[in-house]
């Protein structure tokens, strides 16, 4: 092949690459212009259906139609976002090929040119023309790349669907009086419970007008002594928090954090009921109104139950007596030093108090959408408070907390940057802080004992990563997720399970070189976290499908379709799996490879909060009330 033939080929390649890059550039610039003219999630039909729902808030079929259409719109939106990212890479590739081809073409032209004054004059004109063409091309390509970058994520809740569900729930709930201890098998009218002292000393002081049952007092004294002595945990039952090397102040018999001990979705408690009815009060031991709104879940230590609530101006921690629903104390989270007076932007389906508190039996720690972190003792007395900075989060901060060996663990992934922190739980001082090459996340961390080493595991986009909870050192990381990550990781038998809607469900083998054992994208959760036990992996989706996978290979063992979507994370307790849908119906299955539905009791109001368990009872937070369910 001679030089002239090579020159022709490189010219054709340059022309094709130039046309391709120009087309991609024009499409991306038009896409940016279109995004600026209208919100990407606006849909006239959806807006019309929402307007109908405002007039008929109890229409369940209309709610379902809206959810399905909203899901279609969001899927189309994520497809568009993928096209923008793919277009940027295609444009860069096209420009690179164009530049290389033109450079080669020019080198072949130099070899063919013969010296002469006229040719030199024409050459200068040609060079000038080429420069102007190149400047124009660079300008167009640059505008296209800038347009791709500025086509930012605008996904939100533009129609206030969550708010409509709240309104519907409020209009449908029949308020019933809180039952007194005389209506249950308990005795006494208790306003408080003995505190578990930091020194570990036993205390028989009763902060109430009546008396607790002797058995209840003895239980708290035993738990207090256990907290002071740091005894080994009892052997776990079948659905078990295993005898882990993770420290345990009797953790297996408490419910100290989001999704229970270590955030794994497993509870040791037995004799959990499968039948109740919130409307009639059947098996509802008590029901208490919650003063301020929040989507966080109940946390339990001994006879004390903790929740938070907040709005744009007010933040509170609430402590209830879990035996009768009486408020023991309320702690206002105010006077926290901040570097801004700006109020965080949140959506109705996240709010200002989405993260669940954590306790170690001595401290109770909470975090809010403002970035305020506070620690109080069991009597509600503040120990410290600080602000981490206003989270740059277009839904609102929702990552819950964990405590490990005196360190408060915080996942703080925002639009600006990702990081994970360890604070001294006694003083609030930063023990360590690790910056992360990650995008925003709404997931919560978990703790897992992997090969005798305790690991703090976090999900975000694009990676799942593990850290040393005492130092913040990254132990391993693997890219497998995308989109706006809401579900927390799951863990069992040395395998981490990570998932997110519009991404994948992946089984990850941890280590210095982590690997994905299997992955699937058939059924994926948007908010609810996976739970794993005895080789079974359970998923609840926002479009109402419950799935049981074989945790070893990702095979679907069974699936079940609900009438409503699922935001609350599934929990395993008493050899049963509990799925709470957004309408307040609990779908209870036997933890088994074949599907056995044990019951579908209803709360009587909507809920997106994960259930908690203690001593044969379920504690559920609805949109308006806190419920204690038992027999």
N, C-alpha and C positions, 0 to 999 in steps of 0.2 A: 504493500500500500504506500503510494507516494504522499508527499506533503500536501498536495492539493486535495487529495481524497480525505486525508485526516482533517484538513481545514473545513471541508464541507460537513463532515460528521460532527465536529465540535460546534459548528455554527447551528446545525439542526438541533443538537442537544440544548444549546443556549436558548434558541427560540422557544422550544417546548418548555424548558424550565422557566423562561420569562413569562410565557403565557399562563402557565400553571400558577406561578407565584402571584401574577397580577389578578387572576380570577379569585384565588384564595384571599388576597388582600382586600379586594372589593367586597367580597362576601362578609368578611370580618368587620369592615368599616360599616357596611349596611346593617349588620347585626347589632353593632354598638349603637348606631343611630336609632334603630327600632327599640332597643332596650331603654334608651333615654326618653322615648316618646310615651312609653306605657310600661306599667309594672308587668313583669313576666308571668306573674301568677293570676292576673286579672282574667276573669272568665264571665261573660254575661249570663250564661245559663246558671253557673254556680251562684253568682250574685242574686239571681232571681229566686233560686231555691232557698237561699239563706233568708231572703226577705220574707218568703212564705213561712219559714220556720219561726221567724220572729213573731208572727201572728198566731202560729199553732205550735208552741214549744213542746207539746207532748206527742207529736206525730213521729213515731219511731221509724216508719217506713221512709219518711222524708229525711230523717237523720241519716239513715243507711244510704240513701241515694246521694246525699251530699258527701258522705265519707268516700264513697266509691268514685264519684266524679273528682273530688279533691285529690284522691290518690292518683288518678289518671293525669291530672294537671301537673302534679308534682313530679311524676315519672317523666313526663314530657320536658319539664323544666330541667331535671337532672341530665336528660339526654342532650339538651341544648348546651348545658355547661360542659359536658364531655366533648361536644363538637367544637366548642370554642378552644378548649385545651388542645384537642387534636389538631385543629386548624393552625394554632400557633406553631406546633412542632412541624407540621407539613410546610408552613411558610418558611421557617428557618432552613429546613432541608432543601426546599426549592431554590432559595437564595444562594445557599452554599454551592449547589450544583451549577447555578447560573454564573456565579463568579468564577468558579474553576474553569468552566467551559469557555467563557470569554477570555480568560487569561491564556488558555491553551490556543484559542483561535488567534489571539494577538501574536503569540510567539511564532505560530506558523506563518502569519502574515509578514512578520519581520524577516523571516528567512526568504520569502518570495520576492520582497521588494528590491528593486535595483536603485542604486544611488542616482540622484539627479535633483537639480534645484526645484523643478516643477513638482516632483514627487514629494520633496521635503515640505514645499509650501502646502500641498494638499494634505500631507501627513499632519501638519500642525492644525489645519482646519478640522481634520478627522478627530484628532485628539481632543480639541476643544468641544466638538459635538458629543464625543463619547463622555466627556466629563459632565456635561449638562444632562445627558441622558441618565448617567449613573446617579447624579444628585437627585434627579426626579424619582428614579426607582427607589433609592434609599429613603426618600421622604415618604413615598407611598407605603413602602414596607414598614417603615418606622411607625407611621400612623396606624397601620393594621395591628402591629404588636401592642401598641399603647391601647388601642381599642379592645384587644383581647384581655389585657390586664385590667382595664377599667370596667369590663363587663362582670362586675362583682356579684357575689351571692346575695339575692334579695328574697330568699325563701323565708316566709314568716307565716303568721296566721291572719291574713288580710281580712278575713270575714268574721273574726272573733268567734269561731266555732266553739272553742272551749267555754267562752263566756255564755253562749247560748245554752250549752249543756248545763252549766251552773244554774242558769235561770230556770231551765226545765226541771232540774232536780229540786230547786227550792219550791216550785209550784206544786210538785207532786208529793213531797215529804209530809207526812202527818206527824207533827211533833207530839212526843209522848213524854210523860214526866220521868225524871231520873229515878230509878228504883233505889229505895233505901236498903241498907243492909238487912232489914227485917224481911224484905221480899226475896232474899236469897238464902243460901245456907250459911251465910256469914252472920256474926253477931257484933254489936258495937257500932258506934257512929264515929268513925275515925277521920280526923282532919289531917293527920300526919303520921309519920312512921319514924322509928329510931334511925338516926344517921349512922352511916358506916364511917368510922373515924379514920383520919389519915394515919394515926399511930397504930391502928389495928386493935385498940382496946374495945372491950365489949361495953355496950351502953343499954340500959333498960329504960331510958327516958322516953316517955310517950308524949308526943305533941298533939294531943287530941282531947276531946271531951269525954270519950268513952275508952274502952279497952280493946286491944287486939286480942284475937284468940291466942292462947298460950302457944299453940303449935306455930302460929305465924311469927310470934316473937322469937321463939327458939330458932326458927329458920333464919331470920335476919341476923341473930347473934352468931350462928354458925357461919353464915356468909361473911360477916365482918371479921371473924377470926381467920377465916380462910384468906381474905384479902390482906390481912396483916402478915400472915405467915407465908404467903405465896406458895401454898401447897400444890402438889401435882393435881391435875384435873382427874375427875373420875373417868372410868372407862366409858366410852361413848356407846349408846345404843345403836340400833341397826342403821338408822339414817344419819348417821353419825358424823359428828365432828371427831375425827380420828384422834388418837393419842399423839398429838403433834408436838414437835419441838418448839413451836411457837409458844411463848409464855402464856399461861392461862391462870387468871385469878378466878377459878371456877367458871370460866367462860362458857363451857358447854351447857351449863344450866342457866345462863343468863341470855338476854337478847340485847347486846351492848351497842350495836351499830346497824347501819343499813344492811338488810338481808342477813341479819344475825351475825354470829361470831365470824370474824375475819371477812365478812361480806360475801360468803360463799353460797348463801341461799339455803342452808341446811340448819335444822333445829332438832335438838335431842328430845324435845317434849313429846309425851304420849297422851293417849286418850283425848285426842282432838275431835271435837264434834263435827258432824257433817250435815246437820240439819238445824236451821234457824229461819226466822222471818222477822225482818226489821219492822215491817208495817204493823204486824199484830203484837210484836214483842216476844214471840216464842223463842226461848233460850237466849234472850237478850238480858244479861244480868244487870247491866246498867248502860246508860246512854248519857253522854255529857256534851253540851254545846262548846264549841271551840271559839274563843273570842275573835281571833284574827286568822285570816286565810293562810293556807300553806299546803303544799303537796308532799311534805316530808312524812316519814313513817314513824310509828311509835318505837321508842327504845326503852328497854326495861332492865332495871337492876333491883333485885329484891322485890319489895312492894312498891317501888316507885317507877312511874312511867313518865317519859319526857317527850315533849313535842316543841316545835317552834311555830310562830305565826308572824306575819309582817305585812305592811302595806308601804306606800311610798314615803311615809313619814314616821312609822312606828315599827319597832322590832321587839319581840318578846320570846323568852323561854318559859314554858309551862311545865310544872311538875304536878302530876296527879297521883292519888292513891289508887293503885291498880285494882284494889279489892272492891272499891265502892264508887270510883269516879270523882271523888271530891278533890278540888284543887288544894294542894299543900302550899305551893307558893308560885308566884309569877315574878320573873326577873326582867325588867325593861333594859334593853340593850341600847343605851343612849350615851351621850358624852364621849363618843369614841373619836379620837383625833384623826381627822382626814385632811388630805391635801386638796380636796375639791368639795364644793357644795352641790355638785351636779347629781341629779337623781338618775340611777341606772335605768336604761330602757329594758323592759321585759315584755313578754307576751302573756296572755291569759292562761296558756297551758304550761307556764313555768312559774311566773310570779316572783315574789321577793323572798320566799322562804321555801325553796324546793329541796335544798340539801338536808339530809337527816343528821341529827346530832350524834355524838359518840360519848360513851362513858366508860371509865375503868373501875367504877365502884368508889372512886374518890373524887374525880373531876367530871364535869359535864361540859363539853365543848360544842359550839355551834358556829356556823358561818352563814352569811346572807348574801343576797345579790349585790349589796353595796360594797362587798369586799371586807366587811367587818367580821372579825373573829373574836369570840369571847369565851372565857372559861370561868365557870362558877363551881362552888362545892355543892354537896348534896342538899344543903340547906338554902341554896339560891344566893349565897354571898359571893360577890364577884372577886375573882383572884387576879384577873388581868383582862385587858381588851386591846386590840390593835386593828389597824386597817391595812390590808394588803395592796390597796390601790383599787380604783374602780374597774371591775372586770369589763373589758371590751367584748361584750357578748350580746348579740342581737336577739336572743331569746331570754336571757337571764341565767345567772350562774346556778348550777344544779349538782355539782360533784360533792358527794358526801364525804365524811371524815372517818379516819381510823386512828387508833392509838396503839403504839407498840413500844414496850419498854421505856415508858415515860416520854415518848416522842409523838407529837400530834402530826399526822401525815395528811398533807393537803395536795390534791391535784388541782392545778390552777392554769389550765390551758385556755387561752383567749385568742381573739383575732390578732392581737399585737404580737404575742409570743406564747410559747408553752413552757411551763416549768412545774417542778414538783418540789415541795418544801417539807422540812422537818422542824417543828418548833418544840421547844422545851415546854411540856404540858404544865409545869409548875409556874413558869415565869412568862411564857410567850416569846422568849428570845429565840432567834433563828439559830438552830443547831447546824443546819446545812440547807443549801438551795442549789438545785440542779436545773440548768436551762435545757430545753428540749427543742430539737428540730421538728416541731410538730405544729399542726393546725389546731383550731378550736375543738373542744370536746365537752360533752355533757355527761360522760361516763364517770363512774366512781371507782376508786382503787380497790384491790383485794389483796390479802396476804395469803401466801401458800408456802407450805413446807416442801421444798423440792430437793431431794437428795440430801436431807439433813440441813439444808440452808434455807432460812426464811427469806422470801423474796416479795417485794412490793411490785405488783403487776398492774399496768395501766394500759387502757385502750384509747387510741386517738386516730386521726388520719395523718399519715398513712400507716403508722406503725403500732405494733404491740410491743411493749418494752418492760423489762424488769429492773428493779433497783434494790440496792442494799438499804433497808429501812433505817439503819443506824448511821449511815454515812452519805447516802444519796448517790453512791457510785452506780453507774449503769452496768448491769450484769450481762444483758443481751437485748437484742432488738431485731425485729423482722417486719418488713413492709407487707401488709396484706389487706388493709382496709382503705376505704375512701368515703367521701360524703361527710355528712354531719353525724358524728358518732355519738349515740346515746346509750346503747347497752354497755354494761360493764362486762369484764371477762368472766368466764366460768372456769372452774378447775376441778380435776379429779384424777387420781391415780397417775400423777406425773405428767399430765397433759393439760395444756391451756386451751380454752375454746373462746374464740373471738368472733364477733359478728356485727353486722350493721346492714340496715335496709339499703338496697341499691348497690351493695358490695358483695360480700361472701360470708359464709359460715365456715371458719377454718379451725382445724385441730392442729395445734402447734406443739412440737416436742421441744422443750426449752434446752438451753445449753449455750456454750460459747459460739457454736454455729447452729442456731435454731433452724428447724425445718418444718415445713407444712406436711403433715401426714396425709390429710385429705381435706377437700373443700367442696362446698356445694352452694348454689344460689337459688334453690327452689323456693324455700320458705325462710324469710329473714325478718327479724324484729326491728321496729323503728325505735322503741324506747325500752321495752322490757328486756331484762338481762337473762341469759341462759342459766339453767341450773343443771348440774350433773351429779349423778350418784349411781353406784353399782352398775356401771356400764350403760346407763341410760341418760340421754341428753334431751332436755325439754325446752321448747321454744313457744312463746306466745306472740302473735303478730298484731299490728295495729289494725289489720283488716279482719280480725276475728278468727284466725285459724290457729289451733293448738296442734303442735307436732311433737312426736316422740321419735328421736333418732337413736340408732345404735351408735354409741359414742366411739366404738372402735373403728368404724368404717364409714359413717355418715349415711347408712341405709335408713330409709324411713320405715319405722315399724308400725306406726298408726298415726292418724290425724283426725281432728274433730273440729267442726265449724260452729262458732258461737254466733249469737245474734248481734254482738257488739264487739268493738275492738278492745285490745288489751294493752294498757300502758304499765300497770303494776307488774313487778317482776314475780315470776312464779316462785313458790317456796315448797320445800320438801320437809315434812314432819310426820311422825307416826306412820311411816311407810305409805304416806299419801302425798299427792302433788296438788297444790292449791293454785288455781288461776283465777284472779279477780278481774272481771271485765269492767269497762268504763261505766256500764249501767248499774254496777253494784252487785251483779250476780257472780257468785263464786262457783267455779266448775272444779269439782273435786274428783280425782282419779286415783285408783290404786297404782302405786309405783310398780309397774310391771311392763313386760314386753308386749303384752296384749292389752287392748283398751278395756278398762272396767270403770264405768262412770259410777261413783259412789253417791253423788248428790249435786244439786244445783240450787242451794239456798240463796235468797235475795236479801240484800241489806236494806233496801227501801230508799236509797239515794245513791247517786253516782259516786265513783271513787277511782282514783288513779294511784293510790298509795299502797305500797307493799305491805301485806299482813305481818303481824308479829305474834309470837307464841310464848306462853308461860303457864306452867302447872295445869295443863289440860284446857286452856282457854285460848281463844283467838282475839286479838285486839286489832280493830280496823278503823282507819280514819276515812270518813266520808268527806264530801265537800263541806259539810256544816257541823257534823257531830263525830264524836269519838265513841266507839262501841266496844263493850266487853261481851264476848259470846262464850257460853259454857252451859254445861248440864248440871 
